[in-house]
Amino acid sequence: MSWQGRQWIEYMLDDGSRRPVWLSVEVRQGLVSTDPPHLEVLLWTIVPTQGMIPAKSMLIMEGVEFFPIERGTAAFRSEGETGRPERGLLDFADYRAADGRLLSFERVQGERWTASYAQPLPPGSITIVSRAA
């Protein structure tokens, strides 16, 4: 994915449960200019939206208030079985709750909005093992 000079990678994880889970990885700058960059790794799980669309102001999802932080249209390229076209444009709207939980609405242009929750994963909390096919 790329948007306004930023790039990030999303991985669809197959845990055998039929419920899509995504891992996003992005290099983030520190809070102040002297802080070194760090990896932000998020685990996203789909949430039912019952036809909701993203608002430009605060919204309430499952009783939690979420406030807008970013929205736009990103270019993407897909590899493998993702359920998305090989390349295209993706509209998104990202929100954050007071407890740090994230909510993101996404749609490949021309399709319906989907939504996912995420929390940042602490460093060292996951191990990725690559297996040869």
The first five atom37 places (N, CA, C, CB, O) and aatype in JSON, in Angstrom:
{
  "aatype": [12, 15, 17, 5, 7, 1, 5, 17, 9, 6, 18, 12, 10, 3, 3, 7, 15, 1, 1, 14, 19, 17, 10, 15, 19, 6, 19, 1, 5, 7, 10, 19, 15, 16, 3, 14, 14, 8, 10, 6, 19, 10, 10, 17, 16, 9, 19, 14, 16, 5, 7, 12, 9, 14, 0, 11, 15, 12, 10, 9, 12, 6, 7, 19, 6, 13, 13, 14, 9, 6, 1, 7, 16, 0, 0, 13, 1, 15, 6, 7, 6, 16, 7, 1, 14, 6, 1, 7, 10, 10, 3, 13, 0, 3, 18, 1, 0, 0, 3, 7, 1, 10, 10, 15, 13, 6, 1, 19, 5, 7, 6, 1, 17, 16, 0, 15, 18, 0, 5, 14, 10, 14, 14, 7, 15, 9, 16, 9, 19, 15, 1, 0, 0],
  "atom_mask": [
    [1, 1, 1, 1, 1],
    [1, 1, 1, 1, 1],
    [1, 1, 1, 1, 1],
    [1, 1, 1, 1, 1],
    [1, 1, 1, 0, 1],
    [1, 1, 1, 1, 1],
    [1, 1, 1, 1, 1],
    [1, 1, 1, 1, 1],
    [1, 1, 1, 1, 1],
    [1, 1, 1, 1, 1],
    [1, 1, 1, 1, 1],
    [1, 1, 1, 1, 1],
    [1, 1, 1, 1, 1],
    [1, 1, 1, 1, 1],
    [1, 1, 1, 1, 1],
    [1, 1, 1, 0, 1],
    [1, 1, 1, 1, 1],
    [1, 1, 1, 1, 1],
    [1, 1, 1, 1, 1],
    [1, 1, 1, 1, 1],
    [1, 1, 1, 1, 1],
    [1, 1, 1, 1, 1],
    [1, 1, 1, 1, 1],
    [1, 1, 1, 1, 1],
    [1, 1, 1, 1, 1],
    [1, 1, 1, 1, 1],
    [1, 1, 1, 1, 1],
    [1, 1, 1, 1, 1],
    [1, 1, 1, 1, 1],
    [1, 1, 1, 0, 1],
    [1, 1, 1, 1, 1],
    [1, 1, 1, 1, 1],
    [1, 1, 1, 1, 1],
    [1, 1, 1, 1, 1],
    [1, 1, 1, 1, 1],
    [1, 1, 1, 1, 1],
    [1, 1, 1, 1, 1],
    [1, 1, 1, 1, 1],
    [1, 1, 1, 1, 1],
    [1, 1, 1, 1, 1],
    [1, 1, 1, 1, 1],
    [1, 1, 1, 1, 1],
    [1, 1, 1, 1, 1],
    [1, 1, 1, 1, 1],
    [1, 1, 1, 1, 1],
    [1, 1, 1, 1, 1],
    [1, 1, 1, 1, 1],
    [1, 1, 1, 1, 1],
    [1, 1, 1, 1, 1],
    [1, 1, 1, 1, 1],
    [1, 1, 1, 0, 1],
    [1, 1, 1, 1, 1],
    [1, 1, 1, 1, 1],
    [1, 1, 1, 1, 1],
    [1, 1, 1, 1, 1],
    [1, 1, 1, 1, 1],
    [1, 1, 1, 1, 1],
    [1, 1, 1, 1, 1],
    [1, 1, 1, 1, 1],
    [1, 1, 1, 1, 1],
    [1, 1, 1, 1, 1],
    [1, 1, 1, 1, 1],
    [1, 1, 1, 0, 1],
    [1, 1, 1, 1, 1],
    [1, 1, 1, 1, 1],
    [1, 1, 1, 1, 1],
    [1, 1, 1, 1, 1],
    [1, 1, 1, 1, 1],
    [1, 1, 1, 1, 1],
    [1, 1, 1, 1, 1],
    [1, 1, 1, 1, 1],
    [1, 1, 1, 0, 1],
    [1, 1, 1, 1, 1],
    [1, 1, 1, 1, 1],
    [1, 1, 1, 1, 1],
    [1, 1, 1, 1, 1],
    [1, 1, 1, 1, 1],
    [1, 1, 1, 1, 1],
    [1, 1, 1, 1, 1],
    [1, 1, 1, 0, 1],
    [1, 1, 1, 1, 1],
    [1, 1, 1, 1, 1],
    [1, 1, 1, 0, 1],
    [1, 1, 1, 1, 1],
    [1, 1, 1, 1, 1],
    [1, 1, 1, 1, 1],
    [1, 1, 1, 1, 1],
    [1, 1, 1, 0, 1],
    [1, 1, 1, 1, 1],
    [1, 1, 1, 1, 1],
    [1, 1, 1, 1, 1],
    [1, 1, 1, 1, 1],
    [1, 1, 1, 1, 1],
    [1, 1, 1, 1, 1],
    [1, 1, 1, 1, 1],
    [1, 1, 1, 1, 1],
    [1, 1, 1, 1, 1],
    [1, 1, 1, 1, 1],
    [1, 1, 1, 1, 1],
    [1, 1, 1, 0, 1],
    [1, 1, 1, 1, 1],
    [1, 1, 1, 1, 1],
    [1, 1, 1, 1, 1],
    [1, 1, 1, 1, 1],
    [1, 1, 1, 1, 1],
    [1, 1, 1, 1, 1],
    [1, 1, 1, 1, 1],
    [1, 1, 1, 1, 1],
    [1, 1, 1, 1, 1],
    [1, 1, 1, 0, 1],
    [1, 1, 1, 1, 1],
    [1, 1, 1, 1, 1],
    [1, 1, 1, 1, 1],
    [1, 1, 1, 1, 1],
    [1, 1, 1, 1, 1],
    [1, 1, 1, 1, 1],
    [1, 1, 1, 1, 1],
    [1, 1, 1, 1, 1],
    [1, 1, 1, 1, 1],
    [1, 1, 1, 1, 1],
    [1, 1, 1, 1, 1],
    [1, 1, 1, 1, 1],
    [1, 1, 1, 1, 1],
    [1, 1, 1, 0, 1],
    [1, 1, 1, 1, 1],
    [1, 1, 1, 1, 1],
    [1, 1, 1, 1, 1],
    [1, 1, 1, 1, 1],
    [1, 1, 1, 1, 1],
    [1, 1, 1, 1, 1],
    [1, 1, 1, 1, 1],
    [1, 1, 1, 1, 1],
    [1, 1, 1, 1, 1]
  ],
  "atom_positions": [
    [[0.84, -1.17, 0.0], [0.0, 0.0, 0.0], [0.89, 1.23, 0.0], [-0.96, 0.0, 1.21], [1.97, 1.23, 0.59]],
    [[0.43, 2.27, -0.66], [1.14, 3.54, -0.59], [0.13, 4.68, -0.64], [2.16, 3.66, -1.75], [-0.88, 4.63, -1.34]],
    [[0.44, 5.73, 0.16], [-0.43, 6.89, 0.26], [0.4, 8.08, 0.73], [-1.63, 6.63, 1.23], [1.05, 8.01, 1.77]],
    [[0.38, 9.14, -0.04], [1.07, 10.38, 0.3], [2.52, 10.14, 0.74], [0.32, 11.12, 1.4], [2.96, 10.68, 1.76]],
    [[3.24, 9.35, -0.01], [4.64, 9.09, 0.28], [4.9, 8.03, 1.35], [0.0, 0.0, 0.0], [6.05, 7.64, 1.55]],
    [[3.87, 7.57, 2.04], [4.02, 6.51, 3.04], [3.75, 5.17, 2.39], [3.07, 6.74, 4.25], [2.95, 5.06, 1.46]],
    [[4.42, 4.16, 2.89], [4.19, 2.8, 2.4], [4.05, 1.86, 3.58], [5.33, 2.33, 1.47], [4.71, 2.02, 4.6]],
    [[3.19, 0.88, 3.44], [3.06, -0.16, 4.45], [2.66, -1.45, 3.77], [2.02, 0.25, 5.53], [2.2, -1.45, 2.63]],
    [[2.85, -2.55, 4.48], [2.54, -3.89, 3.95], [1.48, -4.51, 4.83], [3.82, -4.79, 3.89], [1.52, -4.39, 6.06]],
    [[0.53, -5.18, 4.2], [-0.48, -5.95, 4.92], [-0.38, -7.4, 4.48], [-1.92, -5.38, 4.66], [-0.28, -7.7, 3.29]],
    [[-0.41, -8.3, 5.46], [-0.35, -9.73, 5.19], [-1.66, -10.36, 5.65], [0.86, -10.39, 5.91], [-2.09, -10.15, 6.78]],
    [[-2.3, -11.14, 4.76], [-3.49, -11.88, 5.16], [-3.0, -13.19, 5.78], [-4.46, -12.14, 3.94], [-2.26, -13.94, 5.16]],
    [[-3.42, -13.45, 7.01], [-3.02, -14.66, 7.71], [-4.13, -15.7, 7.63], [-2.67, -14.35, 9.2], [-5.3, -15.37, 7.83]],
    [[-3.78, -16.91, 7.33], [-4.75, -17.99, 7.26], [-4.57, -18.87, 8.48], [-4.58, -18.81, 5.95], [-3.64, -19.67, 8.56]],
    [[-5.48, -18.7, 9.43], [-5.4, -19.51, 10.64], [-6.38, -20.68, 10.59], [-5.66, -18.65, 11.88], [-6.6, -21.36, 11.6]],
    [[-6.97, -20.91, 9.41], [-7.88, -22.02, 9.22], [-9.28, -21.79, 9.75], [0.0, 0.0, 0.0], [-10.09, -22.72, 9.76]],
    [[-9.6, -20.56, 10.18], [-10.89, -20.32, 10.83], [-11.94, -19.68, 9.93], [-10.68, -19.45, 12.02], [-13.05, -19.44, 10.39]],
    [[-11.65, -19.39, 8.68], [-12.57, -18.72, 7.75], [-12.79, -17.25, 8.1], [-13.9, -19.43, 7.74], [-13.51, -16.55, 7.38]],
    [[-12.19, -16.78, 9.17], [-12.32, -15.38, 9.57], [-11.0, -14.69, 9.22], [-12.65, -15.24, 11.11], [-9.97, -14.96, 9.84]],
    [[-11.02, -13.79, 8.22], [-9.77, -13.15, 7.8], [-9.11, -12.35, 8.92], [-10.02, -12.25, 6.61], [-9.78, -11.63, 9.67]],
    [[-7.81, -12.49, 9.02], [-6.99, -11.73, 9.96], [-5.86, -11.12, 9.15], [-6.44, -12.64, 11.15], [-5.28, -11.79, 8.3]],
    [[-5.55, -9.86, 9.4], [-4.51, -9.16, 8.66], [-3.45, -8.66, 9.62], [-5.09, -8.0, 7.86], [-3.75, -8.23, 10.73]],
    [[-2.22, -8.73, 9.17], [-1.09, -8.17, 9.91], [-0.56, -7.01, 9.07], [0.03, -9.25, 10.19], [-0.21, -7.2, 7.9]],
    [[-0.51, -5.81, 9.64], [0.06, -4.67, 8.9], [1.39, -4.29, 9.53], [-0.92, -3.45, 8.89], [1.55, -4.32, 10.75]],
    [[2.34, -3.92, 8.67], [3.69, -3.57, 9.12], [4.06, -2.25, 8.44], [4.73, -4.71, 8.78], [4.0, -2.12, 7.22]],
    [[4.46, -1.27, 9.27], [4.84, 0.04, 8.74], [5.99, 0.61, 9.56], [3.63, 1.01, 8.74], [6.01, 0.49, 10.78]],
    [[6.95, 1.22, 8.88], [8.01, 1.93, 9.56], [7.45, 3.28, 9.97], [9.3, 2.08, 8.67], [7.0, 4.05, 9.11]],
    [[7.48, 3.59, 11.25], [6.96, 4.86, 11.79], [8.1, 5.68, 12.35], [5.89, 4.61, 12.89], [9.06, 5.14, 12.9]],
    [[7.99, 6.98, 12.2], [8.95, 7.9, 12.8], [8.67, 8.0, 14.29], [8.9, 9.3, 12.13], [7.55, 7.72, 14.72]],
    [[9.65, 8.37, 15.08], [9.47, 8.56, 16.51], [8.57, 9.76, 16.78], [0.0, 0.0, 0.0], [8.26, 10.52, 15.87]],
    [[8.16, 9.91, 18.02], [7.28, 11.02, 18.39], [7.96, 12.38, 18.24], [6.8, 10.84, 19.82], [7.3, 13.37, 17.91]],
    [[9.26, 12.42, 18.48], [10.03, 13.64, 18.27], [11.13, 13.34, 17.25], [10.63, 14.19, 19.61], [11.49, 12.18, 17.04]],
    [[11.65, 14.38, 16.63], [12.59, 14.17, 15.52], [13.86, 13.43, 15.91], [12.96, 15.5, 14.93], [14.52, 12.84, 15.04]],
    [[14.24, 13.43, 17.2], [15.45, 12.74, 17.62], [15.22, 11.25, 17.89], [16.02, 13.4, 18.86], [16.18, 10.49, 18.03]],
    [[13.96, 10.82, 17.96], [13.65, 9.4, 18.17], [13.92, 8.62, 16.89], [12.18, 9.21, 18.62], [13.61, 9.1, 15.8]],
    [[14.49, 7.42, 17.01], [14.71, 6.62, 15.8], [13.39, 6.05, 15.27], [15.7, 5.46, 16.1], [12.43, 5.92, 16.02]],
    [[13.34, 5.72, 13.97], [12.15, 5.07, 13.43], [11.95, 3.7, 14.09], [12.25, 4.91, 11.89], [12.9, 3.11, 14.6]],
    [[10.72, 3.21, 14.07], [10.42, 1.9, 14.64], [9.36, 1.21, 13.77], [9.92, 2.03, 16.11], [8.67, 1.86, 12.99]],
    [[9.26, -0.11, 13.91], [8.24, -0.86, 13.2], [6.96, -0.84, 14.01], [8.69, -2.31, 12.92], [6.97, -1.1, 15.21]],
    [[5.84, -0.52, 13.34], [4.54, -0.64, 13.97], [3.88, -1.87, 13.35], [3.65, 0.66, 13.78], [3.66, -1.93, 12.14]],
    [[3.57, -2.85, 14.18], [2.94, -4.09, 13.73], [1.57, -4.16, 14.39], [3.82, -5.35, 14.08], [1.44, -4.1, 15.61]],
    [[0.54, -4.31, 13.56], [-0.85, -4.34, 14.04], [-1.52, -5.62, 13.56], [-1.64, -3.1, 13.55], [-1.31, -6.05, 12.43]],
    [[-2.31, -6.23, 14.42], [-3.11, -7.39, 14.05], [-4.56, -6.92, 13.93], [-2.97, -8.55, 15.11], [-5.15, -6.45, 14.9]],
    [[-5.12, -7.06, 12.73], [-6.46, -6.56, 12.41], [-7.45, -7.71, 12.34], [-6.46, -5.78, 11.08], [-7.16, -8.74, 11.74]],
    [[-8.61, -7.55, 12.96], [-9.69, -8.53, 12.86], [-10.94, -7.83, 12.36], [-9.95, -9.22, 14.23], [-11.27, -6.72, 12.8]],
    [[-11.63, -8.49, 11.45], [-12.84, -7.94, 10.84], [-13.94, -7.8, 11.9], [-13.33, -8.84, 9.66], [-14.09, -8.66, 12.77]],
    [[-14.69, -6.7, 11.82], [-15.85, -6.5, 12.68], [-17.07, -6.25, 11.8], [-15.63, -5.3, 13.67], [-16.95, -5.62, 10.74]],
    [[-18.23, -6.75, 12.21], [-19.44, -6.51, 11.41], [-19.83, -5.03, 11.47], [-20.62, -7.38, 11.91], [-19.76, -4.4, 12.53]],
    [[-20.22, -4.49, 10.33], [-20.57, -3.06, 10.26], [-22.05, -2.82, 10.01], [-19.76, -2.39, 9.18], [-22.5, -1.68, 10.11]],
    [[-22.8, -3.85, 9.68], [-24.22, -3.71, 9.39], [-24.49, -2.52, 8.46], [-25.01, -3.54, 10.69], [-25.42, -1.74, 8.69]],
    [[-23.69, -2.39, 7.41], [-23.91, -1.34, 6.42], [-23.41, 0.04, 6.81], [0.0, 0.0, 0.0], [-23.69, 1.01, 6.11]],
    [[-22.65, 0.15, 7.93], [-22.12, 1.46, 8.32], [-21.13, 1.97, 7.28], [-21.43, 1.37, 9.71], [-20.48, 1.19, 6.59]],
    [[-21.03, 3.29, 7.2], [-20.02, 3.92, 6.38], [-19.22, 4.86, 7.29], [-20.65, 4.69, 5.16], [-19.75, 5.32, 8.3]],
    [[-17.98, 5.15, 6.95], [-17.17, 5.99, 7.83], [-17.68, 7.44, 7.87], [-15.7, 5.97, 7.38], [-18.08, 8.0, 6.85]],
    [[-17.67, 8.0, 9.06], [-18.09, 9.39, 9.27], [-16.85, 10.28, 9.3], [-18.92, 9.54, 10.58], [-15.75, 9.8, 9.55]],
    [[-17.04, 11.57, 9.06], [-15.92, 12.51, 9.14], [-15.73, 13.03, 10.55], [-16.15, 13.67, 8.18], [-14.81, 13.81, 10.81]],
    [[-16.59, 12.6, 11.47], [-16.47, 13.01, 12.87], [-16.46, 11.75, 13.72], [-17.64, 13.97, 13.29], [-16.35, 10.64, 13.2]],
    [[-16.58, 11.92, 15.02], [-16.58, 10.79, 15.95], [-17.71, 9.82, 15.59], [-16.73, 11.29, 17.41], [-18.78, 10.23, 15.15]],
    [[-17.45, 8.53, 15.79], [-18.5, 7.53, 15.63], [-18.42, 6.55, 16.78], [-18.37, 6.8, 14.27], [-17.39, 6.42, 17.44]],
    [[-19.51, 5.85, 17.01], [-19.58, 4.88, 18.11], [-19.76, 3.5, 17.5], [-20.74, 5.21, 19.1], [-20.68, 3.26, 16.72]],
    [[-18.87, 2.6, 17.88], [-18.91, 1.22, 17.41], [-18.86, 0.32, 18.63], [-17.72, 0.91, 16.42], [-17.91, 0.39, 19.42]],
    [[-19.86, -0.52, 18.8], [-19.95, -1.43, 19.94], [-19.78, -0.68, 21.26], [-18.91, -2.54, 19.82], [-19.12, -1.17, 22.17]],
    [[-20.38, 0.51, 21.34], [-20.37, 1.3, 22.57], [-19.09, 2.07, 22.83], [0.0, 0.0, 0.0], [-18.97, 2.71, 23.88]],
    [[-18.13, 2.05, 21.91], [-16.85, 2.74, 22.09], [-16.8, 3.93, 21.14], [-15.65, 1.77, 21.84], [-17.15, 3.8, 19.96]],
    [[-16.35, 5.1, 21.64], [-16.21, 6.28, 20.81], [-14.87, 6.24, 20.08], [-16.33, 7.57, 21.66], [-13.82, 6.05, 20.69]],
    [[-14.92, 6.42, 18.77], [-13.73, 6.46, 17.92], [-13.66, 7.82, 17.24], [-13.73, 5.31, 16.87], [-14.67, 8.33, 16.77]],
    [[-12.45, 8.39, 17.21], [-12.25, 9.71, 16.63], [-11.38, 9.59, 15.38], [-11.61, 10.67, 17.66], [-10.42, 8.82, 15.37]],
    [[-11.71, 10.35, 14.31], [-10.96, 10.22, 13.06], [-9.5, 10.65, 13.21], [-11.62, 11.05, 11.98], [-9.19, 11.63, 13.88]],
    [[-8.59, 9.89, 12.55], [-7.17, 10.26, 12.55], [-6.62, 10.42, 11.13], [-6.36, 9.22, 13.31], [-5.75, 11.26, 10.91]],
    [[-7.09, 9.62, 10.17], [-6.64, 9.72, 8.78], [-7.71, 9.19, 7.86], [-5.31, 8.95, 8.57], [-8.49, 8.31, 8.22]],
    [[-7.75, 9.75, 6.64], [-8.59, 9.17, 5.6], [-8.02, 9.54, 4.25], [-10.07, 9.64, 5.74], [-7.39, 10.59, 4.1]],
    [[-8.24, 8.68, 3.27], [-7.71, 8.95, 1.95], [-7.93, 7.79, 1.01], [0.0, 0.0, 0.0], [-8.75, 6.91, 1.26]],
    [[-7.18, 7.8, -0.08], [-7.22, 6.74, -1.08], [-5.79, 6.28, -1.33], [-7.9, 7.22, -2.4], [-4.95, 7.06, -1.76]],
    [[-5.52, 5.02, -1.06], [-4.19, 4.45, -1.22], [-4.15, 3.57, -2.46], [-3.79, 3.63, 0.04], [-5.15, 2.96, -2.84]],
    [[-2.99, 3.51, -3.1], [-2.77, 2.58, -4.2], [-2.29, 1.27, -3.59], [-1.72, 3.14, -5.23], [-1.55, 1.27, -2.62]],
    [[-2.72, 0.14, -4.17], [-2.27, -1.14, -3.64], [-1.91, -2.1, -4.76], [-3.34, -1.76, -2.75], [-2.33, -1.94, -5.91]],
    [[-1.12, -3.1, -4.38], [-0.76, -4.21, -5.26], [-0.89, -5.47, -4.42], [0.71, -4.05, -5.85], [-0.4, -5.53, -3.29]],
    [[-1.54, -6.48, -4.96], [-1.77, -7.74, -4.23], [-0.97, -8.87, -4.84], [-3.26, -8.09, -4.22], [-0.71, -8.91, -6.04]],
    [[-0.6, -9.81, -3.97], [0.06, -11.04, -4.41], [-0.62, -12.19, -3.69], [1.6, -11.01, -4.12], [-0.95, -12.09, -2.51]],
    [[-0.83, -13.29, -4.4], [-1.42, -14.47, -3.78], [-2.93, -14.36, -3.67], [0.0, 0.0, 0.0], [-3.56, -13.59, -4.39]],
    [[-3.5, -15.13, -2.75], [-4.95, -15.2, -2.57], [-5.38, -14.23, -1.48], [-5.39, -16.64, -2.23], [-5.37, -14.58, -0.3]],
    [[-5.76, -13.01, -1.88], [-6.14, -11.99, -0.91], [-7.62, -11.62, -0.98], [-5.32, -10.76, -1.12], [-8.14, -10.98, -0.07]],
    [[-8.28, -12.03, -2.05], [-9.66, -11.61, -2.23], [-9.77, -10.22, -2.84], [0.0, 0.0, 0.0], [-10.87, -9.69, -3.02]],
    [[-8.62, -9.63, -3.17], [-8.59, -8.31, -3.8], [-8.05, -8.43, -5.21], [-7.74, -7.32, -2.97], [-7.39, -9.41, -5.55]],
    [[-8.34, -7.42, -6.05], [-7.73, -7.43, -7.4], [-6.21, -7.36, -7.3], [-8.26, -6.25, -8.25], [-5.66, -7.09, -6.23]],
    [[-5.53, -7.6, -8.42], [-4.07, -7.59, -8.44], [-3.51, -6.22, -8.09], [-3.57, -8.02, -9.8], [-2.45, -6.12, -7.47]],
    [[-4.2, -5.15, -8.5], [-3.8, -3.79, -8.15], [-5.02, -2.89, -8.26], [-2.65, -3.27, -9.07], [-6.01, -3.24, -8.91]],
    [[-4.94, -1.74, -7.6], [-6.07, -0.83, -7.65], [-5.96, 0.26, -6.61], [0.0, 0.0, 0.0], [-4.88, 0.56, -6.09]],
    [[-7.11, 0.86, -6.31], [-7.2, 1.93, -5.32], [-8.09, 1.49, -4.17], [-7.73, 3.23, -5.95], [-9.1, 0.81, -4.38]],
    [[-7.72, 1.88, -2.96], [-8.42, 1.49, -1.75], [-8.73, 2.75, -0.94], [-7.58, 0.47, -0.9], [-7.82, 3.46, -0.51]],
    [[-10.02, 3.03, -0.73], [-10.41, 4.13, 0.14], [-10.31, 3.65, 1.58], [-11.86, 4.64, -0.18], [-10.64, 2.5, 1.88]],
    [[-9.86, 4.53, 2.49], [-9.78, 4.14, 3.89], [-10.13, 5.32, 4.79], [-8.37, 3.61, 4.22], [-10.01, 6.48, 4.39]],
    [[-10.56, 4.99, 5.99], [-10.82, 5.98, 7.03], [-10.43, 5.33, 8.35], [-12.34, 6.45, 7.04], [-10.99, 4.3, 8.73]],
    [[-9.46, 5.93, 9.05], [-8.92, 5.35, 10.29], [-9.35, 6.18, 11.49], [-7.39, 5.26, 10.22], [-9.41, 7.41, 11.43]],
    [[-9.63, 5.49, 12.59], [-10.11, 6.09, 13.84], [-9.35, 5.51, 15.01], [-11.62, 5.88, 14.02], [-8.81, 4.4, 14.92]],
    [[-9.3, 6.26, 16.12], [-8.65, 5.78, 17.34], [-9.58, 6.07, 18.52], [-7.24, 6.45, 17.55], [-10.21, 7.13, 18.59]],
    [[-9.67, 5.1, 19.46], [-10.43, 5.27, 20.7], [-9.49, 5.74, 21.8], [-11.14, 3.93, 21.11], [-8.27, 5.66, 21.65]],
    [[-10.05, 6.24, 22.88], [-9.25, 6.73, 24.0], [-8.36, 5.63, 24.59], [-10.17, 7.29, 25.1], [-7.29, 5.92, 25.12]],
    [[-8.79, 4.34, 24.48], [-7.99, 3.23, 25.02], [-6.89, 2.77, 24.05], [-8.89, 2.06, 25.35], [-6.18, 1.81, 24.35]],
    [[-6.74, 3.45, 22.9], [-5.71, 3.11, 21.94], [-6.16, 2.15, 20.85], [0.0, 0.0, 0.0], [-5.43, 1.94, 19.88]],
    [[-7.35, 1.58, 21.0], [-7.86, 0.66, 19.98], [-8.04, 1.41, 18.67], [-9.19, 0.01, 20.44], [-8.46, 2.57, 18.66]],
    [[-7.74, 0.76, 17.57], [-7.9, 1.36, 16.26], [-9.09, 0.74, 15.54], [-6.62, 1.2, 15.42], [-9.42, -0.43, 15.75]],
    [[-9.73, 1.53, 14.7], [-10.81, 1.08, 13.84], [-10.51, 1.61, 12.46], [-12.22, 1.56, 14.36], [-10.22, 2.8, 12.29]],
    [[-10.57, 0.75, 11.47], [-10.31, 1.18, 10.1], [-11.41, 0.68, 9.18], [-8.94, 0.67, 9.62], [-11.77, -0.5, 9.2]],
    [[-11.94, 1.6, 8.38], [-12.86, 1.24, 7.31], [-12.05, 1.23, 6.02], [-14.09, 2.24, 7.22], [-11.21, 2.11, 5.79]],
    [[-12.29, 0.22, 5.17], [-11.61, 0.13, 3.88], [-12.6, -0.33, 2.83], [-10.4, -0.83, 3.95], [-13.56, -1.05, 3.13]],
    [[-12.35, 0.1, 1.59], [-13.1, -0.45, 0.47], [-12.26, -0.3, -0.79], [-14.48, 0.25, 0.31], [-11.71, 0.76, -1.08]],
    [[-12.19, -1.39, -1.53], [-11.64, -1.32, -2.87], [-12.66, -0.51, -3.64], [-11.36, -2.75, -3.51], [-13.86, -0.76, -3.53]],
    [[-12.21, 0.46, -4.41], [-13.15, 1.36, -5.07], [-14.19, 0.58, -5.86], [-12.41, 2.33, -5.99], [-13.88, -0.32, -6.63]],
    [[-15.45, 0.97, -5.64], [-16.57, 0.32, -6.29], [-17.2, -0.78, -5.46], [0.0, 0.0, 0.0], [-18.24, -1.31, -5.83]],
    [[-16.59, -1.15, -4.33], [-17.13, -2.21, -3.48], [-17.66, -1.63, -2.18], [-16.05, -3.27, -3.19], [-17.63, -0.42, -1.97]],
    [[-18.17, -2.51, -1.29], [-18.72, -2.07, -0.01], [-17.61, -1.85, 1.01], [-19.72, -3.11, 0.52], [-16.52, -2.41, 0.9]],
    [[-17.92, -1.01, 2.02], [-16.98, -0.77, 3.12], [-16.91, -2.0, 4.01], [-17.41, 0.47, 3.94], [-17.92, -2.66, 4.25]],
    [[-15.71, -2.3, 4.5], [-15.51, -3.29, 5.55], [-14.79, -2.59, 6.69], [-14.69, -4.55, 5.04], [-14.17, -1.54, 6.48]],
    [[-14.86, -3.15, 7.88], [-14.21, -2.52, 9.03], [-13.43, -3.56, 9.82], [-15.24, -1.82, 9.93], [-13.79, -4.74, 9.84]],
    [[-12.35, -3.1, 10.47], [-11.5, -3.97, 11.28], [-11.02, -3.22, 12.51], [-10.3, -4.49, 10.45], [-10.83, -2.0, 12.48]],
    [[-10.81, -3.97, 13.6], [-10.19, -3.44, 14.82], [-8.74, -3.88, 14.87], [-10.95, -3.92, 16.09], [-8.37, -4.91, 14.32]],
    [[-7.91, -3.07, 15.55], [-6.52, -3.47, 15.79], [-5.98, -2.81, 17.04], [-5.64, -3.12, 14.59], [-6.44, -1.75, 17.47]],
    [[-5.0, -3.47, 17.61], [-4.16, -2.92, 18.68], [-2.72, -3.14, 18.24], [-4.47, -3.59, 20.09], [-2.43, -4.18, 17.64]],
    [[-1.82, -2.21, 18.52], [-0.41, -2.47, 18.21], [0.09, -3.68, 18.99], [0.46, -1.23, 18.53], [-0.24, -3.85, 20.16]],
    [[0.9, -4.51, 18.32], [1.51, -5.66, 19.0], [2.82, -5.22, 19.64], [1.74, -6.84, 18.0], [3.62, -4.54, 18.99]],
    [[3.05, -5.59, 20.89], [4.31, -5.2, 21.54], [5.5, -5.88, 20.87], [4.27, -5.56, 23.04], [5.37, -7.0, 20.38]],
    [[6.66, -5.22, 20.85], [7.85, -5.84, 20.28], [8.12, -7.2, 20.9], [9.07, -4.92, 20.46], [8.01, -7.37, 22.11]],
    [[8.48, -8.17, 20.05], [8.8, -9.52, 20.53], [7.6, -10.4, 20.79], [0.0, 0.0, 0.0], [7.77, -11.53, 21.25]],
    [[6.37, -9.92, 20.52], [5.19, -10.71, 20.85], [4.82, -11.71, 19.76], [4.03, -9.8, 21.1], [3.97, -12.57, 19.99]],
    [[5.43, -11.61, 18.58], [5.15, -12.58, 17.52], [6.46, -13.09, 16.94], [4.28, -11.95, 16.42], [7.5, -12.44, 17.01]],
    [[6.38, -14.28, 16.37], [7.49, -14.87, 15.65], [6.97, -15.28, 14.29], [8.11, -16.08, 16.43], [5.94, -15.95, 14.19]],
    [[7.67, -14.89, 13.25], [7.26, -15.25, 11.89], [8.24, -16.28, 11.35], [7.2, -13.99, 10.96], [9.45, -16.07, 11.34]],
    [[7.68, -17.41, 10.9], [8.49, -18.49, 10.37], [8.09, -18.67, 8.91], [8.3, -19.83, 11.19], [6.91, -18.84, 8.61]],
    [[9.05, -18.63, 8.02], [8.79, -18.81, 6.6], [9.08, -20.25, 6.24], [9.65, -17.84, 5.74], [10.14, -20.79, 6.57]],
    [[8.12, -20.87, 5.56], [8.31, -22.26, 5.13], [8.36, -22.29, 3.62], [7.17, -23.16, 5.66], [7.57, -21.63, 2.95]],
    [[9.26, -23.04, 3.09], [9.38, -23.2, 1.64], [8.22, -24.06, 1.15], [10.75, -23.84, 1.23], [7.81, -25.01, 1.82]],
    [[7.7, -23.72, -0.01], [6.56, -24.47, -0.56], [6.98, -25.79, -1.13], [5.85, -23.66, -1.64], [6.14, -26.55, -1.63]]
  ]
}
